Amino acid sequence: MSKEQSYVLKAWEVTVRKTQQAKKRANSVFGTVSVSPHTDNDTSTDENDDETSTNRSSLEEFYHAERVLPNGDYYTGQWYDSFPHGHGKYLWTDGCMYIGDWYNGKTMGNGKFGWPSGATYEGEFKSGYMDGTGTYTGPSGDAYKGQWVMNLKHGHGVKSFANGDAYDGEWRRGLQEGHGRYQWSDGCHYTGEWKNGTIYGKGSFVWTNGNRYDGCWDEGFPRGNGTYKWDDGSFYVGNWSKDPEEMNGTYYPSGNEGNLEWDPKDLFDNLSEYTICSGERVPMLPSQKKLSVWNSSKRIEKPRRVSVDGRVSVGVDRAFEKMNMWGNETGEEGTDLRKELDAELMRLEAEGIRSLKSSPVPMKLPKAGRKQGETISKGHRNYDLMLNLQLGIRHSVGRQAPAASLDLKPSAFDPKDKIWRRFPREGTKYTPPHQSTEFKWKDYCPLVFRSLRKLFKVDPADYMLSICGDDALRELSSPGKSGSFFYLTNDDRYMIKTMKKSETKVLLRMLAAYYNHVRAFENSLVIRFFGLHCVRLNGPTQKKVRFVIMGNLFCSKYSVHRIFDLKGSSLGRTTDKPESEIDSNTILKDRDLSFIFRLQKAWYQEFTRQIDKDCEFLEQERIMDYSLLVGIHFRESSVAGDLIPSGAKTPIGESDEEACHRLSRAEVDQLLSDPSRWASIRLGTNMPARAERTVRKSSDSELELVGEPTGEFYEVVLIFGIIDILQDYDISKKLEHAYKSIQYDPSSISAVDPKQYSRRFRDFIFKAFTDDN
């Protein structure tokens, strides 16, 4: 007998024993329950009942069931294949109630959920979540009607507050974001842009007396260019800020008399009275409610609970799916058992043979790599260059300058806007004495990068301390493929990259578009630039070293276990290291990818939207050859270094407390119930996700970059961003494309037209990242 046949026979024997015992326990506890088919006409003869009972066991039709469950919950409605399916009513013992559509035990479709407090939600459900179009009415009078995604207001919606305020506009992740109109109970209203539940961007505030402010806002107050108008026609135009040093403008009266004694600060005092109402919180999310289920386990004979989205509580296996929760409804035990055995046998046979033939090797936690880089100490070949760099940055960042507004003039982006400064060893009026070699320092577009650091919320003192502090920089062991060298600050917050002249020209050319893009999209995934500089060393060669300062993507509280550099091309996109040499610092490529990353729905929508926007920006700037750098932090591993799949039991030798924490379903619901906590998760920085392992078939074509999913999931945290955005489609790349197209498939090579590159990149990324349904 072969191993496959032996496995199938043993699986059949085990299934027979377990199913018979499960049937006996279920019948002994629940008893045999007779139910009638759900029809419009309730009158039926005994003969019809017998006939229906026979058809029921063979055709598995819908049934109408009514039952008080062991824990006191009550259900009445349609039933199919051991779960609510169709229309039904479920009443929990705490007073919550759901009336509406079910699908295989999940609240799916239209329905109404009521809380004991009197709050109600009526609308669309999906997998237990309020998802779609619906109306929520709170116990104190708050009401929201509009779009929902996973229990959060997301899309267009109208909300009226109990205090008389009202908002009509766009929502994202439970907070006002986009364009909307907020009206206070006294009649004053604001119309314009919002972000994270606050007034942010361009908009207009109108008072009931006819006065109004039109301009830029930041966190509920004027910030930047704006105009305040009185009803008599006079107005004030200028730059607004809470900081008096940044505040400046001009008053224009309408006639001889006006508001000459008016102080712009009065506007801030007045607006402080107009706060945005936060509204009520949903007391208990529908997806947190549980259904009473009877577990068929041998060892545990007590009711277990399954959430209304159909997922079982932690620790419950899949056996309950194969038994009838309410006992033997048909009385045709032989038929039911035969069906159950057939289905279970087919599943076990498929899983057993698949596991024998193609089950991937269990995954190990990647070994930790050494801290990257060689410390640049005295005697290092680049020691003087490091000192020059630190002196120049200390001079540029620490130099006194007027407060920078985020609204920059076109002249600020002129490549000719640069400052040269000589640094002799003895020092000058503007530079300090130093022990390094004499050099010249160039600062490109200083006002733009000062504004970028401000936009990215970089504190100047912290910035200088990271780069110019007592701790030396670290030089990475080998230069990149482009020939550039990379340096890391000791705290890992910033990366410094040497630049070719062509790359410098590209950055300066696209700087205005880059600035506008990252300002418009706070969650942009493109790499962040903080400064562009040049050091010209004294000597006969007058060597110039250009470098850019960037944020280090992997400076995070989470340790990175795996790194992937993803482009969407296949030619040469594999690592050249053997498995034994791969550690947490090894950068793997497209053909090495062995996961599909599944994000929560709202996060996935945000991800796809931002990828589209970033790729459109890069395509417009004729940029190609960029990639998505992805770092993976695995949340669960055993003492022995084995990765623990989602839902697996704690390994022997580890207690539950010792097991690594992961973002459970309950934690997700708790997070969604409080939208303010959403701000702690930023796109690309610390994204919780599930990584589904994939395997490649030997017959996979070279162009197939994403393998077949295995159903093996791991709880992970993802850190990712778009890097290498300074390569335009110049003549060298066009020649490379022409040459390689003769030898290889043109669609497999990296050097392609920016439009084609963008399309291919997005197609691949949206296969590697998907919605976690």
C-alpha positions in Angstrom: 0.0 0.0 0.0 1.4 3.4 -1.0 1.9 6.3 1.5 -0.9 8.2 -0.2 -3.4 5.3 0.1 -2.4 4.6 3.7 -2.9 8.3 4.6 -6.4 8.4 3.0 -7.4 5.1 4.8 -6.3 6.4 8.2 -8.0 9.7 7.6 -11.2 7.9 6.7 -11.1 5.8 9.9 -10.4 8.8 12.1 -13.2 10.8 10.5 -15.7 8.0 11.0 -14.9 7.8 14.7 -14.9 11.5 15.3 -18.1 12.2 13.4 -20.0 9.4 15.1 -19.0 10.6 18.5 -19.8 14.2 17.6 -23.2 13.2 16.4 -23.9 11.3 19.7 -22.8 14.3 21.8 -24.8 16.8 19.8 -28.0 14.7 20.0 -27.5 14.0 23.7 -27.2 17.7 24.5 -29.6 19.4 22.1 -31.9 16.5 21.3 -33.5 16.0 18.0 -35.1 19.2 16.7 -37.8 19.1 14.1 -38.1 22.1 11.9 -40.3 22.9 8.9 -39.3 24.4 5.6 -39.6 28.2 5.5 -42.5 28.8 3.1 -45.1 31.5 2.6 -47.8 29.0 3.5 -47.3 27.6 7.0 -50.1 25.0 6.7 -48.9 21.6 5.6 -49.9 18.0 5.9 -48.0 15.2 7.7 -47.5 13.6 4.4 -45.8 16.8 3.0 -43.7 16.9 6.2 -42.4 13.4 5.6 -41.7 14.2 2.0 -39.9 17.4 2.8 -37.8 15.6 5.5 -36.6 13.2 2.8 -35.8 15.9 0.4 -34.1 17.9 3.1 -31.4 15.3 3.7 -30.7 14.9 0.0 -31.1 18.4 -1.3 -30.0 20.5 1.7 -32.7 23.1 1.3 -33.3 26.2 3.4 -35.1 25.6 6.7 -36.9 27.8 9.2 -35.5 27.2 12.7 -36.4 28.7 16.1 -34.2 27.9 19.0 -33.1 29.1 22.4 -29.4 28.4 22.5 -27.5 27.0 25.6 -26.0 30.3 26.5 -29.5 32.0 26.4 -29.2 33.6 22.9 -32.2 33.3 20.7 -32.4 32.8 16.9 -35.3 32.5 14.5 -35.0 32.4 10.7 -33.6 30.5 7.8 -31.0 27.9 8.2 -28.7 26.0 5.8 -25.8 23.6 6.3 -25.3 24.2 10.0 -25.4 28.0 9.8 -27.9 30.9 9.6 -28.3 31.5 5.9 -31.0 33.7 4.4 -33.1 36.0 6.5 -33.1 35.7 10.3 -33.2 37.3 13.7 -30.6 36.8 16.4 -31.1 38.2 19.9 -28.1 38.2 22.3 -28.5 38.0 26.1 -27.1 41.5 26.6 -30.0 43.0 24.6 -28.2 43.4 21.2 -30.3 42.3 18.2 -29.7 41.7 14.5 -32.5 41.3 12.0 -31.5 40.9 8.3 -29.6 38.8 5.8 -27.1 36.0 6.6 -24.7 34.1 4.5 -23.1 30.9 5.9 -23.3 32.2 9.4 -22.1 35.8 8.5 -24.1 39.0 8.6 -24.0 39.7 4.9 -26.4 42.0 3.0 -29.0 44.3 4.3 -29.9 44.3 8.0 -30.6 46.2 11.2 -28.5 46.0 14.3 -29.8 47.4 17.6 -28.0 48.1 20.9 -29.7 48.0 24.3 -28.9 51.7 24.7 -31.3 52.5 21.9 -28.7 53.0 19.2 -29.4 51.4 15.8 -27.6 50.8 12.5 -29.7 50.0 9.4 -28.0 49.4 6.1 -25.5 47.1 4.4 -23.3 44.5 6.2 -20.3 42.6 4.9 -18.6 39.8 6.9 -20.0 41.1 10.2 -18.9 44.7 9.6 -21.0 47.7 8.9 -19.9 48.0 5.3 -21.6 49.8 2.4 -24.4 52.4 2.7 -26.1 52.7 6.1 -27.5 54.9 8.8 -26.4 54.9 12.4 -28.5 56.7 15.0 -27.0 57.1 18.5 -28.8 57.0 21.8 -28.2 60.8 22.4 -29.4 61.9 19.0 -26.2 61.7 16.8 -27.0 60.4 13.3 -24.8 59.5 10.4 -26.1 58.5 6.9 -23.6 57.5 4.3 -20.8 55.2 3.3 -19.1 52.7 5.6 -16.0 50.5 5.4 -15.3 47.9 8.1 -17.3 49.8 10.8 -15.7 53.2 9.9 -17.3 56.1 8.1 -15.5 56.1 4.8 -16.7 57.9 1.7 -19.4 60.5 1.4 -21.7 60.9 4.4 -23.9 63.4 6.3 -23.7 63.5 10.1 -25.9 65.5 12.5 -24.7 66.0 16.0 -26.8 66.1 19.2 -25.6 69.6 19.9 -27.0 70.9 16.6 -23.8 70.9 14.5 -23.8 69.1 11.2 -21.2 67.9 8.6 -21.8 67.0 5.0 -18.8 65.8 3.1 -16.0 63.2 2.7 -14.8 60.8 5.4 -11.8 58.6 5.6 -11.2 55.9 8.3 -13.9 57.3 10.5 -12.7 61.0 10.4 -13.5 63.9 8.1 -11.0 64.0 5.3 -11.3 65.5 1.8 -13.9 68.2 1.0 -16.7 68.9 3.3 -19.0 71.5 4.9 -19.4 71.8 8.7 -22.0 74.1 10.2 -22.2 75.0 13.8 -25.4 75.4 15.8 -25.1 79.2 15.7 -25.1 79.3 11.9 -21.4 79.8 11.2 -20.0 77.4 8.7 -16.8 76.2 7.1 -16.5 74.8 3.6 -13.2 73.4 2.3 -10.6 70.7 2.9 -10.2 68.4 5.9 -7.6 66.0 7.1 -7.7 63.6 10.0 -10.9 65.2 11.4 -9.5 68.7 11.5 -9.8 71.7 9.1 -6.6 71.5 7.0 -5.9 72.8 3.5 -7.8 75.5 1.6 -11.2 76.6 2.7 -13.6 79.4 3.7 -15.1 80.2 7.1 -18.2 82.3 7.1 -19.6 84.0 10.2 -23.3 84.9 10.6 -22.5 88.6 10.6 -21.1 88.4 7.0 -17.4 88.3 7.8 -15.4 85.6 6.2 -11.9 84.1 5.9 -10.7 82.5 2.7 -7.3 80.9 2.6 -5.1 78.1 4.0 -5.7 76.2 7.2 -3.7 74.0 9.5 -5.3 72.0 12.4 -8.3 74.3 12.6 -6.6 77.7 12.3 -5.4 79.9 9.5 -1.9 79.0 8.4 -0.3 80.4 5.2 -1.7 82.8 2.7 -5.3 84.0 3.4 -7.7 86.9 3.3 -10.1 88.1 6.0 -13.0 90.2 4.7 -15.5 92.3 6.6 -19.1 92.8 5.5 -18.3 96.5 4.8 -15.8 95.6 2.1 -12.6 96.1 3.9 -10.1 93.2 4.0 -6.8 92.0 5.4 -4.4 90.0 3.2 -1.2 88.3 4.4 0.6 85.3 5.8 -1.2 83.8 8.8 0.3 81.9 11.7 -0.1 81.5 15.5 3.6 82.4 15.7 3.7 86.3 15.8 7.1 86.2 14.1 5.6 84.5 11.0 2.5 86.7 10.9 2.6 89.5 8.4 0.0 91.2 6.1 -1.6 94.4 4.9 -5.0 95.9 5.8 -7.1 97.5 3.1 -10.0 99.6 4.4 -13.1 100.1 2.3 -13.3 103.9 2.8 -12.1 106.5 5.2 -13.2 104.5 8.2 -12.6 100.9 8.8 -11.3 98.4 11.3 -8.0 100.1 11.9 -7.7 98.9 15.5 -8.4 95.3 14.6 -5.6 92.8 15.6 -5.3 89.6 13.4 -4.8 87.7 16.6 -8.5 88.4 17.4 -9.3 85.9 14.6 -7.5 83.1 16.4 -9.2 83.9 19.7 -12.6 83.8 18.0 -12.0 80.5 16.1 -10.9 78.8 19.3 -14.5 78.8 20.3 -15.5 76.8 17.3 -14.5 73.2 18.0 -15.3 70.2 15.9 -17.7 67.9 17.7 -16.3 64.3 18.0 -19.7 62.7 18.4 -20.6 59.4 20.0 -18.6 56.2 19.8 -20.3 53.0 18.8 -20.7 51.1 22.1 -20.1 47.6 20.7 -19.2 46.9 17.1 -21.5 44.3 15.4 -18.4 42.4 14.3 -17.5 41.9 18.0 -20.8 40.0 18.8 -20.5 36.3 18.9 -22.8 33.5 17.8 -23.3 30.5 20.1 -21.7 27.4 18.6 -21.3 23.8 19.9 -17.8 22.6 19.5 -17.4 19.0 18.4 -14.0 18.5 20.1 -13.5 15.3 22.1 -11.9 17.1 25.0 -14.0 20.1 25.4 -17.7 19.7 25.8 -19.0 23.2 26.3 -20.5 25.9 24.1 -18.0 27.9 22.0 -18.6 31.1 20.3 -18.1 32.3 16.7 -18.1 36.0 15.6 -20.9 37.1 13.4 -18.4 37.4 10.5 -18.1 33.6 10.7 -14.7 33.3 12.4 -14.3 31.0 15.4 -12.9 32.2 18.7 -9.2 31.5 19.3 -8.5 27.8 19.9 -11.5 26.4 18.1 -10.6 24.1 15.2 -12.6 23.6 11.9 -14.5 20.6 13.1 -17.6 22.6 14.0 -18.0 23.4 10.3 -18.7 19.7 9.6 -21.3 19.1 12.2 -24.9 20.2 12.7 -24.9 22.8 15.5 -28.5 22.0 16.6 -28.4 18.3 16.5 -29.8 15.9 13.9 -32.7 17.9 12.3 -33.6 15.4 9.7 -33.5 12.1 11.5 -31.7 10.7 8.5 -28.5 10.1 10.3 -27.1 7.7 7.8 -27.5 10.2 4.9 -26.1 13.1 6.9 -23.2 11.0 8.1 -22.4 9.8 4.6 -22.4 13.3 3.2 -20.3 14.5 6.0 -17.8 11.7 5.6 -17.6 12.2 1.8 -16.9 15.9 2.2 -14.4 15.4 5.0 -12.7 12.5 3.2 -12.3 14.6 0.0 -10.8 17.4 2.0 -8.4 15.2 4.0 -7.4 13.3 0.8 -6.7 16.5 -1.0 -4.8 18.1 1.9 -2.9 14.8 2.7 -1.7 14.2 -0.9 -0.9 17.9 -1.3 1.1 17.9 1.9 3.0 14.7 0.9 3.8 16.1 -2.5 4.2 19.8 -2.4 4.0 21.1 1.1 6.7 23.8 1.5 9.4 23.4 4.1 8.5 24.9 7.4 9.8 28.5 7.7 12.5 29.6 10.0 13.0 33.1 11.4 15.8 34.6 9.3 19.0 34.9 11.2 19.9 38.3 12.3 22.5 40.2 10.4 25.2 42.3 11.9 24.7 46.0 12.3 25.4 47.5 8.9 28.3 49.7 8.1 31.8 50.4 9.1 32.3 53.3 11.6 34.2 56.1 10.0 36.9 56.9 12.5 40.2 58.8 12.3 42.4 57.2 9.7 39.5 56.1 7.5 39.9 57.2 3.9 36.6 59.2 4.1 37.2 60.7 7.5 37.9 64.2 6.2 34.9 64.0 3.9 32.7 63.1 6.8 33.9 66.0 8.9 33.4 68.3 5.9 29.9 67.1 5.5 29.0 67.5 9.2 30.5 71.0 9.2 28.5 72.0 6.2 25.2 70.7 7.4 25.7 72.3 10.8 26.3 75.6 9.0 23.3 75.2 6.7 20.7 74.0 9.2 21.9 76.2 12.1 22.1 79.4 10.1 19.5 82.0 11.1 16.9 82.5 8.5 13.4 84.0 8.3 10.5 81.7 9.1 9.8 79.7 6.0 6.2 79.5 4.6 5.2 76.3 2.9 3.9 78.5 0.0 7.2 78.9 -2.0 7.8 81.2 -5.0 9.0 79.6 -8.3 12.4 81.2 -7.8 13.0 79.0 -4.8 13.2 75.9 -7.1 15.6 77.5 -9.6 18.7 75.2 -9.9 20.8 78.4 -9.8 19.5 79.1 -6.3 22.5 77.8 -4.4 24.9 79.0 -1.8 28.7 78.5 -2.0 30.6 78.9 1.3 34.4 78.5 1.8 35.6 76.6 4.9 39.3 77.4 5.6 40.9 75.6 8.5 41.4 78.8 10.4 37.7 79.8 10.0 36.0 82.9 8.7 33.4 85.4 9.8 30.7 82.9 8.9 32.4 79.5 9.4 34.1 78.0 12.5 37.8 76.8 12.6 38.2 73.1 12.1 40.8 70.4 11.9 39.8 68.9 8.5 41.1 69.9 5.1 39.9 73.1 3.5 36.9 72.7 1.3 34.0 74.6 -0.3 30.4 73.8 0.5 27.4 74.2 -1.8 23.8 74.2 -0.6 21.2 73.5 -3.3 17.8 75.2 -3.1 18.2 75.8 0.7 14.7 77.3 1.2 13.0 74.3 -0.5 14.7 71.7 1.6 14.2 73.8 4.8 10.5 73.8 3.9 10.6 70.0 3.2 12.1 69.3 6.6 9.3 71.4 8.1 6.7 69.6 6.1 8.1 66.3 7.2 8.1 67.5 10.9 11.8 67.2 11.3 13.1 69.2 14.3 16.3 71.1 13.2 18.1 70.4 16.5 17.4 66.6 16.3 18.4 66.7 12.6 21.8 68.2 13.4 22.3 66.0 16.4 21.7 62.8 14.3 24.1 63.8 11.5 26.6 66.2 13.2 26.7 64.8 16.7 29.6 63.2 18.5 28.8 59.8 17.0 30.4 59.1 13.7 28.7 58.1 10.5 28.8 54.5 9.2 29.8 53.6 5.7 28.1 50.6 4.1 30.5 47.9 3.3 30.0 48.0 -0.5 28.7 50.7 -2.9 25.4 50.3 -4.6 24.9 49.0 -8.1 25.0 52.6 -9.4 28.4 53.2 -7.9 27.1 55.4 -5.1 28.3 55.1 -1.6 25.8 55.1 1.4 26.3 56.4 4.9 24.1 55.9 7.9 23.8 58.1 11.0 24.5 56.3 14.2 20.8 56.4 15.3 19.8 54.9 11.8 17.4 57.8 11.2 19.0 59.2 8.1 20.9 57.8 5.1 23.3 59.8 3.0 23.9 58.8 -0.6 26.6 60.1 -2.9 25.2 61.3 -6.2 26.2 61.4 -9.8 25.9 64.7 -11.6 23.1 63.3 -13.7 21.1 62.3 -10.6 21.6 65.7 -9.1 20.2 67.3 -12.3 17.2 65.0 -12.2 16.4 65.9 -8.6 16.7 69.6 -9.2 14.6 69.4 -12.4 11.7 67.5 -10.6 12.1 69.3 -7.2 9.0 71.6 -7.7 6.8 68.7 -8.7 8.2 66.5 -5.9 7.5 69.3 -3.3 4.0 69.8 -4.5 3.3 66.0 -4.5 4.5 65.2 -1.0 2.7 68.3 0.3 -0.5 67.2 -1.3 -0.2 63.6 -0.2 0.9 63.3 3.4 1.1 59.5 3.1 3.1 59.5 -0.1 5.4 56.4 -0.3 8.1 58.1 -2.3 11.4 58.4 -0.4 11.8 61.6 1.6 14.6 64.0 0.8 15.9 66.4 3.5 18.9 68.1 1.8 21.0 68.3 -1.3 24.6 69.4 -0.9 28.1 69.4 -2.5 31.6 69.3 -1.1 34.5 70.5 -3.3 37.8 69.4 -1.9 40.8 71.5 -2.3 43.7 70.1 -4.3 44.8 69.8 -7.9 41.7 67.7 -8.9 39.1 70.0 -7.2 37.0 66.8 -6.7 33.3 67.4 -6.2 31.2 65.0 -4.0 27.5 65.5 -4.3 25.2 63.9 -1.8 21.5 63.8 -0.8 20.2 63.2 2.7 17.2 60.8 2.9 15.1 59.2 5.5 16.1 55.6 6.4 13.0 53.5 5.7 13.8 50.8 8.2 14.4 53.0 11.2 11.6 51.5 13.2 10.8 50.0 16.6 10.2 46.7 14.7 13.2 44.6 13.7 13.2 43.8 10.0 13.5 40.0 9.3 13.1 40.0 5.5 13.7 42.7 2.9 12.4 42.6 -0.7 13.2 45.0 -3.5 10.3 44.8 -5.9 10.2 46.3 -9.4 7.8 44.0 -11.4 10.5 42.8 -13.8 11.9 39.3 -13.9 15.2 39.4 -15.8 18.1 39.1 -13.3 15.7 39.7 -10.4 17.0 37.0 -8.0 19.6 37.2 -5.3 22.9 35.6 -6.0 23.4 34.3 -2.4 22.9 30.7 -1.3 20.2 30.2 1.3 22.8 29.6 4.1 24.2 33.1 3.6 20.9 35.0 3.5 20.2 37.0 6.7 18.0 39.9 7.8 20.2 42.4 5.9 20.0 40.5 2.6 18.0 42.3 -0.1 15.9 39.8 -2.0 14.2 40.6 -5.3 11.1 39.9 -7.3 11.8 36.2 -8.2 12.7 35.5 -4.5 9.3 36.7 -3.3 7.4 34.0 -1.5 4.5 35.8 0.1 1.2 37.6 -0.8 0.6 40.5 1.6 -3.0 40.8 2.7 -4.1 44.2 4.2 -7.3 45.1 6.0 -9.8 46.6 3.5 -9.6 50.2 4.4 -5.8 50.1 4.6 -5.6 48.3 1.2 -7.8 51.0 -0.4 -5.5 53.7 1.0 -2.4 51.7 -0.3 -3.7 51.3 -3.8 -4.8 54.9 -4.0 -1.4 56.1 -2.9 0.5 53.7 -5.2 -1.5 55.1 -8.1 -0.9 58.7 -7.2 2.9 58.1 -6.7 3.2 56.2 -9.9 1.4 58.9 -11.8 3.7 61.5 -10.4 6.8 59.5 -11.4 5.5 58.8 -14.8 4.8 62.5 -15.4 8.4 63.2 -14.4 9.7 60.5 -16.9 11.2 58.4 -14.0 11.7 54.7 -14.2 13.7 51.9 -12.6 12.2 52.7 -9.1 11.2 49.9 -6.8 9.1 49.2 -3.7 11.4 48.3 -0.8 9.5 46.1 1.6 10.6 45.1 5.1 8.8 42.3 7.0 8.7 41.9 10.7 7.3 38.5 11.8 5.3 38.8 15.0 5.3 35.1 16.1 8.2 32.7 16.4 9.1 29.9 18.8 12.2 29.6 21.0 13.7 27.3 18.4 13.4 30.0 15.7 10.4 28.5 13.9 7.8 30.9 12.5 4.4 30.3 13.9 1.5 30.5 11.3 -1.7 32.4 12.2 -4.0 30.4 14.4 -1.4 27.8 15.3 -1.2 26.7 18.9 1.6 27.9 21.1 4.6 25.5 20.7 5.5 23.1 23.5 7.8 24.8 25.9 6.2 28.3 25.5 3.4 29.7 27.5 0.8 31.9 25.9 2.3 34.9 27.7 5.7 34.1 26.1 4.3 33.9 22.6 4.8 37.1 20.6 1.8 39.4 20.5 -0.1 39.9 17.3 -2.9 42.1 16.1 -5.9 39.9 16.8 -9.4 40.2 15.5 -10.5 41.7 18.8 -7.7 44.3 18.6 -8.6 45.2 15.1 -12.2 45.8 16.2 -11.0 47.9 19.2 -8.8 49.9 16.8 -11.6 50.5 14.4 -14.0 51.5 17.3 -11.7 54.4 18.1 -10.7 56.3 14.9 -8.2 58.4 16.8 -6.0 55.3 17.3 -5.8 54.9 13.5 -3.3 57.8 13.5 -0.8 55.5 15.2 -0.6 53.4 12.0 0.8 55.3 9.1 0.9 53.9 5.6 4.2 52.2 4.9 5.5 52.7 8.4 4.0 50.1 10.7 1.3 48.4 8.7 -0.2 45.2 10.3 -0.9 42.6 7.7 -1.1 38.9 7.1 1.5 37.3 4.8 0.3 34.3 3.0 3.1 32.0 1.9 3.3 31.1 -1.7 5.1 28.3 -3.7 6.3 28.3 -7.2 5.5 25.4 -9.5 8.4 24.0 -11.5 6.4 24.8 -14.6 6.1 28.5 -13.8 7.1 30.7 -16.6 9.9 33.1 -16.1 7.4 36.0 -16.2 5.3 34.7 -13.3 6.5 36.6 -10.3 3.8 35.7 -7.7 3.5 32.0 -6.7 0.5 29.9 -5.8 -1.0 30.7 -2.3 -0.7 27.8 0.2 -3.2 29.0 2.8 -0.4 29.3 5.3 -0.6 32.8 7.0 1.8 34.7 9.2 1.0 37.8 11.3 3.5 40.5 10.2 4.2 44.2 10.3 5.2 45.8 7.0 7.5 48.7 6.4 7.7 49.9 2.8 8.4 52.8 0.5 9.3 53.7 -3.1 13.0 54.2 -3.6 15.5 55.0 -6.4 13.4 57.7 -8.0 16.2 59.6 -9.7 16.6 57.6 -12.9 15.0 59.2 -15.9 14.5 57.5 -19.2 17.6 59.0 -20.8 19.6 57.9 -23.9 21.6 55.3 -21.9 18.4 53.6 -20.7 16.9 53.7 -24.2 20.1 52.0 -25.6 19.9 49.4 -22.8 16.3 48.7 -23.7 17.1 48.3 -27.4 20.1 46.0 -26.7 18.4 43.7 -24.2 15.2 43.5 -26.2 17.2 41.6 -28.9 18.3 39.0 -26.4 15.4 38.8 -24.0 11.7 39.3 -23.7 11.2 43.1 -23.7 8.5 42.8 -21.0 11.0 41.1 -18.6 13.7 43.8 -18.6 13.8 46.7 -16.2 14.7 49.4 -18.7 11.4 50.3 -20.4 9.5 53.5 -21.1 8.2 55.2 -17.9 4.6 54.7 -18.9 5.1 51.0 -19.5 7.2 50.7 -16.3 4.5 52.4 -14.2 1.8 50.1 -15.6 3.9 46.9 -15.1 5.0 48.0 -11.6 1.4 48.6 -10.5 0.2 45.3 -12.0 2.8 43.4 -10.0 2.4 45.3 -6.7 -1.4 44.8 -6.8 -0.8 41.1 -7.1 1.7 40.9 -4.3 -0.6 43.1 -2.1 -4.2 42.3 -1.8 -7.4 42.9 0.2 -7.6 40.5 3.2 -11.1 39.1 2.7 
